[in-house]
Amino acid sequence: MRTTSLRESFYTVIFEANTPAGKAFDVALFGTIGVSVIAIMLESVPSLAANDAAQNWFTGIEVITTILFSIEYLLRLWCSPKPAHYARSFYGLIDLVSTLPFYLALLFPLTGTFAIIRALRLLRIFRVLKLSRFLIEGNLLWQSLLRSSRKIGVFLFTVVLLCVVMGTIMYTVEGPENGFTSIPLSIYWAIVTLTTVGYGDIAPGTVLGQFIASAIMILGYAIIAVPTGIVTVDLAMNPTDGKPALKSCENCGHTSPSDYSYCPDCGTEFASNG
């Protein structure tokens, strides 16, 4: 009973943000993630990387934050109603990946594998994704993207077909003498032009080709706005179509109707909105 009560107390602090202790924990976690990510970015600055004093600070921050994140991860596993569900969830995987590189560097300190370990340490930047548990609106945007996925998929397929057609036309009009040496290269030019990136490595030399390129550029501005409009309309409309609103479980990330009291996937009790 005593262990169960202690576990429930830790669960309230770690997973629920509607209590003073839970809010304080979230603020502390938010600050720790921020300090860790800033240190990771500053560590890549050449002048600071060559400074021994700065490196000592970065190492100290890395050790302390990794220990704190490791303790947090183990506590989440311990007090979670279903630890396996949390470990396989989005948040659980991010929590694990954000700490693993530090321990891999300790387990494989050989000179020959140092470059690989340095590359793995870049995965520490995944700690910034731990901030996603603080963004309630992120779940709403994600649900809108899922509902709009078919429309966006059809749109992207249409854009690909358009680029293939335009690239083929430009290959026929311009030809190898103007840099359009193949249809795939011409399709690449059409994609770069349609997205208004405009690298300038290939440019049409004929009047007809320049006219077609101008039309593609103008079309690009209209096409860029389409996906934004699709998601915006979905957000503006009733996203539930008469069904209960959705909310995400902070333990396993499973999405459920808002009128559910418990997560159907892991059994975690949802915090009351009152």
ROVO-854336 format. One record per residue (C-alpha): residue number from 1; x, y, z; residue in three letters. Coordinates in Angstrom, 3 decimals, m for minus. Each point is the difference from the previous one (the first is absolute). Last residue first. Layout:
num NUM, px X, py Y, pz Z, residu Ala .
...
END
This chain:
num 274, px m12.524, py 21.537, pz m14.373, residu Gly .
num 273, px 1.849, py m1.486, pz m2.882, residu Asn .
num 272, px 0.565, py m3.198, pz 1.976, residu Ser .
num 271, px 3.256, py m1.784, pz m0.618, residu Ala .
num 270, px m0.327, py m3.244, pz m1.947, residu Phe .
num 269, px 0.494, py m3.229, pz 1.926, residu Glu .
num 268, px 2.587, py m2.298, pz m1.567, residu Thr .
num 267, px m1.397, py m3.362, pz m1.057, residu Gly .
num 266, px 2.681, py m0.759, pz m2.582, residu Cys .
num 265, px m1.897, py m0.195, pz m3.303, residu Asp .
num 264, px m3.538, py 0.986, pz 0.938, residu Pro .
num 263, px 1.299, py 3.165, pz 1.734, residu Cys .
num 262, px m2.323, py 0.725, pz 2.903, residu Tyr .
num 261, px m2.773, py 2.541, pz 0.612, residu Ser .
num 260, px m1.136, py 0.045, pz m3.622, residu Tyr .
num 259, px m2.165, py 2.998, pz m0.933, residu Asp .
num 258, px 2.930, py 1.580, pz m1.856, residu Ser .
num 257, px 0.063, py m2.751, pz m2.625, residu Pro .
num 256, px 3.340, py m1.866, pz m0.081, residu Ser .
num 255, px 3.491, py 0.479, pz m1.458, residu Thr .
num 254, px 2.771, py m2.308, pz 1.269, residu His .
num 253, px 3.182, py 1.878, pz 1.051, residu Gly .
num 252, px 1.044, py m2.718, pz 2.465, residu Cys .
num 251, px 0.091, py 1.807, pz 3.354, residu Asn .
num 250, px m1.100, py 3.505, pz m0.951, residu Glu .
num 249, px m3.180, py m1.380, pz m1.585, residu Cys .
num 248, px m1.180, py 2.215, pz m2.848, residu Ser .
num 247, px m3.337, py 1.707, pz m0.336, residu Lys .
num 246, px m2.730, py m0.139, pz m2.609, residu Leu .
num 245, px m3.287, py 1.854, pz m0.167, residu Ala .
num 244, px m3.214, py m2.019, pz 0.282, residu Pro .
num 243, px m1.815, py m0.675, pz m3.297, residu Lys .
num 242, px m2.232, py 2.516, pz m1.739, residu Gly .
num 241, px 2.304, py 0.423, pz m2.961, residu Asp .
num 240, px 3.071, py 0.039, pz 2.285, residu Thr .
num 239, px 2.147, py 2.621, pz m1.677, residu Pro .
num 238, px m2.796, py 2.570, pz m0.175, residu Asn .
num 237, px 1.291, py 2.205, pz m2.791, residu Met .
num 236, px 2.753, py 2.573, pz 0.452, residu Ala .
num 235, px 2.711, py m2.631, pz 0.555, residu Leu .
num 234, px m1.056, py m1.927, pz m3.109, residu Asp .
num 233, px m0.087, py 3.204, pz m2.034, residu Val .
num 232, px 3.504, py 0.879, pz 1.216, residu Thr .
num 231, px 1.325, py m3.467, pz m0.894, residu Val .
num 230, px m1.223, py 0.239, pz m3.589, residu Ile .
num 229, px 1.019, py 3.641, pz m0.352, residu Gly .
num 228, px 3.554, py m0.700, pz 1.101, residu Thr .
num 227, px 0.199, py m2.885, pz m2.457, residu Pro .
num 226, px m1.221, py 2.300, pz m2.838, residu Val .
num 225, px 2.110, py 3.115, pz 0.671, residu Ala .
num 224, px 3.177, py m1.359, pz m1.605, residu Ile .
num 223, px m1.920, py m0.830, pz m3.188, residu Ile .
num 222, px m1.049, py 3.599, pz m0.660, residu Ala .
num 221, px 3.544, py 1.348, pz 0.327, residu Tyr .
num 220, px 1.333, py m2.811, pz m2.190, residu Gly .
num 219, px m2.416, py 0.794, pz m2.823, residu Leu .
num 218, px 1.716, py 3.368, pz m0.426, residu Ile .
num 217, px 3.376, py m1.735, pz m0.229, residu Met .
num 216, px m1.335, py m2.653, pz m2.419, residu Ile .
num 215, px m1.432, py 2.684, pz m2.305, residu Ala .
num 214, px 3.324, py 1.848, pz 0.007, residu Ser .
num 213, px 1.838, py m3.231, pz m0.867, residu Ala .
num 212, px m2.383, py m0.611, pz m2.913, residu Ile .
num 211, px 0.687, py 3.506, pz m1.343, residu Phe .
num 210, px 3.751, py m0.477, pz 0.493, residu Gln .
num 209, px m0.162, py m3.256, pz m1.964, residu Gly .
num 208, px m1.931, py 1.668, pz m2.818, residu Leu .
num 207, px 2.548, py 2.824, pz m0.189, residu Val .
num 206, px 2.904, py m2.436, pz m0.083, residu Thr .
num 205, px 2.872, py m0.233, pz 2.465, residu Gly .
num 204, px m1.595, py m1.729, pz 2.964, residu Pro .
num 203, px 2.032, py m0.028, pz 3.224, residu Ala .
num 202, px 1.841, py m2.738, pz 1.866, residu Ile .
num 201, px 2.213, py 0.590, pz 3.058, residu Asp .
num 200, px m2.211, py 2.950, pz 0.949, residu Gly .
num 199, px m0.886, py m1.388, pz 3.431, residu Tyr .
num 198, px m3.586, py 1.246, pz m0.382, residu Gly .
num 197, px m1.790, py m0.927, pz 3.212, residu Val .
num 196, px m3.422, py 1.104, pz m1.284, residu Thr .
num 195, px m1.460, py m3.477, pz 0.726, residu Thr .
num 194, px m1.029, py m0.243, pz m3.651, residu Leu .
num 193, px 3.474, py 0.999, pz m1.187, residu Thr .
num 192, px 1.903, py m2.568, pz 2.060, residu Val .
num 191, px m2.533, py m2.696, pz m0.897, residu Ile .
num 190, px 0.122, py 0.898, pz m3.720, residu Ala .
num 189, px 3.819, py m0.004, pz 0.023, residu Trp .
num 188, px 0.007, py m3.479, pz 1.572, residu Tyr .
num 187, px m2.473, py m1.107, pz m2.684, residu Ile .
num 186, px 2.421, py 1.319, pz m2.629, residu Ser .
num 185, px 2.821, py m2.014, pz 1.579, residu Leu .
num 184, px m2.225, py m3.105, pz m0.078, residu Pro .
num 183, px m0.874, py 0.755, pz m3.670, residu Ile .
num 182, px 3.612, py 0.256, pz m1.072, residu Ser .
num 181, px 2.581, py 2.536, pz m1.218, residu Thr .
num 180, px m1.981, py 3.136, pz 0.763, residu Phe .
num 179, px 3.110, py 2.238, pz 0.067, residu Gly .
num 178, px m0.897, py 2.312, pz m2.871, residu Asn .
num 177, px 1.674, py m2.101, pz m2.739, residu Glu .
num 176, px m1.510, py m3.147, pz 1.521, residu Pro .
num 175, px m3.540, py 0.910, pz m1.109, residu Gly .
num 174, px m2.034, py 3.123, pz 0.704, residu Glu .
num 173, px m3.501, py m0.758, pz m1.326, residu Val .
num 172, px m0.038, py m3.800, pz 0.319, residu Thr .
num 171, px 1.741, py m0.052, pz 3.370, residu Tyr .
num 170, px m2.286, py 2.828, pz 1.123, residu Met .
num 169, px m3.072, py m2.024, pz m0.964, residu Ile .
num 168, px 1.274, py m3.059, pz 1.867, residu Thr .
num 167, px 0.687, py 2.070, pz 3.109, residu Gly .
num 166, px m3.440, py 1.574, pz m0.175, residu Met .
num 165, px m1.701, py m3.387, pz m0.257, residu Val .
num 164, px 2.068, py m1.570, pz 2.783, residu Val .
num 163, px m0.416, py 3.079, pz 2.211, residu Cys .
num 162, px m3.776, py m0.038, pz m0.522, residu Leu .
num 161, px m0.163, py m3.699, pz 0.835, residu Leu .
num 160, px 1.905, py 0.654, pz 3.224, residu Val .
num 159, px m2.297, py 2.923, pz 0.857, residu Val .
num 158, px m3.071, py m2.179, pz m0.570, residu Thr .
num 157, px 1.400, py m2.687, pz 2.307, residu Phe .
num 156, px 0.671, py 2.673, pz 2.616, residu Leu .
num 155, px m3.614, py 1.205, pz m0.212, residu Phe .
num 154, px m1.400, py m3.530, pz 0.212, residu Val .
num 153, px 2.124, py m0.619, pz 3.102, residu Gly .
num 152, px m1.059, py 3.325, pz 1.536, residu Ile .
num 151, px m3.644, py m0.941, pz m0.468, residu Lys .
num 150, px 0.608, py m3.463, pz 1.434, residu Arg .
num 149, px 2.003, py 1.342, pz 2.958, residu Ser .
num 148, px m2.579, py 2.624, pz 1.001, residu Ser .
num 147, px m1.370, py m1.968, pz 2.961, residu Arg .
num 146, px 3.526, py m0.918, pz 1.059, residu Leu .
num 145, px 1.205, py 3.587, pz m0.341, residu Leu .
num 144, px m2.945, py 1.231, pz 2.077, residu Ser .
num 143, px 0.783, py m2.591, pz 2.692, residu Gln .
num 142, px 3.610, py 1.197, pz 0.104, residu Trp .
num 141, px m1.108, py 3.635, pz 0.325, residu Leu .
num 140, px m2.273, py m0.860, pz 2.932, residu Leu .
num 139, px 2.768, py m2.063, pz 1.637, residu Asn .
num 138, px 2.406, py 2.908, pz m0.317, residu Gly .
num 137, px m2.452, py 2.296, pz 1.759, residu Glu .
num 136, px 0.756, py m1.732, pz 3.307, residu Ile .
num 135, px 3.693, py 0.815, pz m0.322, residu Leu .
num 134, px 1.734, py m0.956, pz 3.263, residu Phe .
num 133, px 0.485, py m3.640, pz m1.024, residu Arg .
num 132, px 1.738, py 1.301, pz m3.119, residu Ser .
num 131, px 2.883, py 1.301, pz 2.119, residu Leu .
num 130, px 1.481, py m3.498, pz 0.026, residu Lys .
num 129, px 0.658, py 0.658, pz m3.670, residu Leu .
num 128, px 2.826, py 2.340, pz 1.069, residu Val .
num 127, px 1.703, py m3.018, pz 1.500, residu Arg .
num 126, px 0.366, py m1.338, pz m3.505, residu Phe .
num 125, px 3.071, py 2.258, pz m0.223, residu Ile .
num 124, px 1.797, py m2.742, pz 1.895, residu Arg .
num 123, px m0.023, py m1.958, pz m3.252, residu Leu .
num 122, px 3.130, py 1.932, pz m0.924, residu Leu .
num 121, px 1.768, py m2.273, pz 2.460, residu Arg .
num 120, px m0.393, py m2.819, pz m2.510, residu Leu .
num 119, px 2.220, py 1.873, pz m2.443, residu Ala .
num 118, px 2.645, py 0.484, pz 2.673, residu Arg .
num 117, px m0.251, py m3.717, pz 0.771, residu Ile .
num 116, px 0.652, py m0.813, pz m3.657, residu Ile .
num 115, px 3.053, py 2.277, pz m0.083, residu Ala .
num 114, px 1.341, py m1.560, pz 3.193, residu Phe .
num 113, px m0.280, py m3.545, pz m1.336, residu Thr .
num 112, px 3.677, py m0.448, pz m0.787, residu Gly .
num 111, px 1.081, py 1.837, pz 3.128, residu Thr .
num 110, px m1.746, py m2.466, pz 2.283, residu Leu .
num 109, px m2.330, py 1.551, pz 2.596, residu Pro .
num 108, px m2.906, py m2.368, pz m0.753, residu Phe .
num 107, px m1.926, py m0.482, pz 3.260, residu Leu .
num 106, px 0.359, py 3.603, pz 1.190, residu Leu .
num 105, px m0.956, py 1.481, pz m3.373, residu Ala .
num 104, px m2.967, py m2.380, pz m0.123, residu Leu .
num 103, px m1.084, py 1.330, pz 3.412, residu Tyr .
num 102, px m0.136, py 3.589, pz m1.258, residu Phe .
num 101, px m1.641, py m1.032, pz m3.278, residu Pro .
num 100, px m2.850, py m1.791, pz 1.867, residu Leu .
num 99, px m1.438, py 3.051, pz 1.792, residu Thr .
num 98, px m2.092, py 1.704, pz m2.704, residu Ser .
num 97, px m0.909, py m3.336, pz m1.579, residu Val .
num 96, px m1.701, py m1.208, pz 3.190, residu Leu .
num 95, px m2.107, py 3.107, pz 0.650, residu Asp .
num 94, px m0.901, py 0.140, pz m3.701, residu Ile .
num 93, px m1.081, py m3.654, pz 0.061, residu Leu .
num 92, px m2.166, py 0.562, pz 3.076, residu Gly .
num 91, px m1.593, py 3.146, pz m1.411, residu Tyr .
num 90, px m0.992, py m1.768, pz m3.217, residu Phe .
num 89, px m1.292, py m3.080, pz 1.820, residu Ser .
num 88, px 1.815, py m3.333, pz 0.186, residu Arg .
num 87, px 1.415, py 0.600, pz 3.496, residu Ala .
num 86, px m3.342, py 1.464, pz 1.156, residu Tyr .
num 85, px m1.915, py m3.063, pz m1.136, residu His .
num 84, px 2.528, py m2.309, pz 1.659, residu Ala .
num 83, px m0.248, py 1.951, pz 3.269, residu Pro .
num 82, px m3.764, py m0.571, pz 0.356, residu Lys .
num 81, px m1.343, py 1.929, pz 3.006, residu Pro .
num 80, px 3.082, py 2.280, pz m0.165, residu Ser .
num 79, px 1.686, py 0.543, pz 3.385, residu Cys .
num 78, px 3.144, py m2.016, pz m0.681, residu Trp .
num 77, px 0.407, py 0.769, pz m3.692, residu Leu .
num 76, px m0.445, py 3.725, pz 0.599, residu Arg .
num 75, px 2.455, py m0.188, pz 2.910, residu Leu .
num 74, px 2.572, py m1.732, pz m2.228, residu Leu .
num 73, px m0.343, py 2.693, pz m2.659, residu Tyr .
num 72, px 0.270, py 2.833, pz 2.532, residu Glu .
num 71, px 3.090, py m1.568, pz 1.565, residu Ile .
num 70, px 1.578, py m0.278, pz m3.442, residu Ser .
num 69, px m0.935, py 3.586, pz m0.836, residu Phe .
num 68, px 1.636, py 1.228, pz 3.220, residu Leu .
num 67, px 3.145, py m2.068, pz m0.606, residu Ile .
num 66, px 0.185, py 1.260, pz m3.576, residu Thr .
num 65, px m0.457, py 3.589, pz 1.167, residu Thr .
num 64, px 2.849, py m0.274, pz 2.515, residu Ile .
num 63, px 2.443, py m1.745, pz m2.327, residu Val .
num 62, px m0.703, py 2.274, pz m2.977, residu Glu .
num 61, px 0.185, py 3.174, pz 2.088, residu Ile .
num 60, px 3.352, py m1.086, pz 1.420, residu Gly .
num 59, px 1.341, py m0.884, pz m3.431, residu Thr .
num 58, px m1.126, py 3.348, pz m1.412, residu Phe .
num 57, px 1.634, py 1.868, pz 2.876, residu Trp .
num 56, px 3.237, py m1.931, pz m0.433, residu Asn .
num 55, px m0.142, py 0.701, pz m3.725, residu Gln .
num 54, px m0.315, py 3.727, pz 0.699, residu Ala .
num 53, px 3.110, py m0.086, pz 2.167, residu Ala .
num 52, px 1.932, py m1.966, pz m2.627, residu Asp .
num 51, px m0.840, py 2.423, pz m2.809, residu Asn .
num 50, px 0.409, py m1.597, pz m3.431, residu Ala .
num 49, px m3.694, py m0.999, pz m0.168, residu Ala .
num 48, px m0.920, py 3.542, pz 1.030, residu Leu .
num 47, px 1.763, py 1.549, pz m3.000, residu Ser .
num 46, px m1.341, py m2.716, pz m2.328, residu Pro .
num 45, px m3.673, py 0.380, pz 1.058, residu Val .
num 44, px m1.417, py m3.546, pz 0.219, residu Ser .
num 43, px m0.047, py 0.065, pz 3.824, residu Glu .
num 42, px m2.275, py 3.042, pz m0.142, residu Leu .
num 41, px m2.762, py m2.111, pz m1.570, residu Met .
num 40, px 0.272, py m2.788, pz 2.572, residu Ile .
num 39, px 0.135, py 2.509, pz 2.865, residu Ala .
num 38, px m3.173, py 1.707, pz m1.272, residu Ile .
num 37, px m1.732, py m3.402, pz m0.191, residu Val .
num 36, px 0.963, py m0.909, pz 3.566, residu Ser .
num 35, px m0.980, py 3.360, pz 1.499, residu Val .
num 34, px m3.390, py m0.124, pz m1.738, residu Gly .
num 33, px m0.662, py m3.591, pz 1.054, residu Ile .
num 32, px 0.813, py 0.883, pz 3.596, residu Thr .
num 31, px m2.290, py 3.041, pz m0.098, residu Gly .
num 30, px m2.966, py m1.979, pz m1.334, residu Phe .
num 29, px 0.604, py m2.753, pz 2.550, residu Leu .
num 28, px m0.006, py 2.544, pz 2.821, residu Ala .
num 27, px m3.169, py 1.619, pz m1.338, residu Val .
num 26, px m1.666, py m3.400, pz m0.373, residu Asp .
num 25, px 0.950, py m1.007, pz 3.552, residu Phe .
num 24, px m1.330, py 3.280, pz 1.403, residu Ala .
num 23, px m3.273, py m0.505, pz m1.871, residu Lys .
num 22, px m0.333, py m3.527, pz 1.376, residu Gly .
num 21, px 0.745, py 1.174, pz 3.551, residu Ala .
num 20, px m2.591, py 2.772, pz m0.261, residu Pro .
num 19, px m2.566, py m2.475, pz m1.426, residu Thr .
num 18, px m1.644, py 0.014, pz m3.436, residu Asn .
num 17, px 3.138, py m1.158, pz m1.811, residu Ala .
num 16, px m0.465, py m3.738, pz 0.472, residu Glu .
num 15, px 2.593, py m2.497, pz m1.204, residu Phe .
num 14, px 2.993, py 0.610, pz 2.261, residu Ile .
num 13, px m1.558, py 1.352, pz 3.214, residu Val .
num 12, px m3.124, py m2.149, pz 0.018, residu Thr .
num 11, px 1.981, py m3.088, pz m1.024, residu Tyr .
num 10, px 2.480, py 0.588, pz 2.821, residu Phe .
num 9, px m2.844, py 0.089, pz 2.504, residu Ser .
num 8, px m1.587, py m3.089, pz m1.517, residu Glu .
num 7, px 3.301, py m1.857, pz 0.332, residu Arg .
num 6, px 0.334, py 1.062, pz 3.626, residu Leu .
num 5, px m3.535, py m1.224, pz 0.739, residu Ser .
num 4, px 0.699, py m3.303, pz m1.718, residu Thr .
num 3, px 3.234, py m0.428, pz 1.942, residu Thr .
num 2, px m1.820, py 0.671, pz 3.288, residu Arg .
num 1, px m2.796, py m2.377, pz m0.893, residu Met .
END
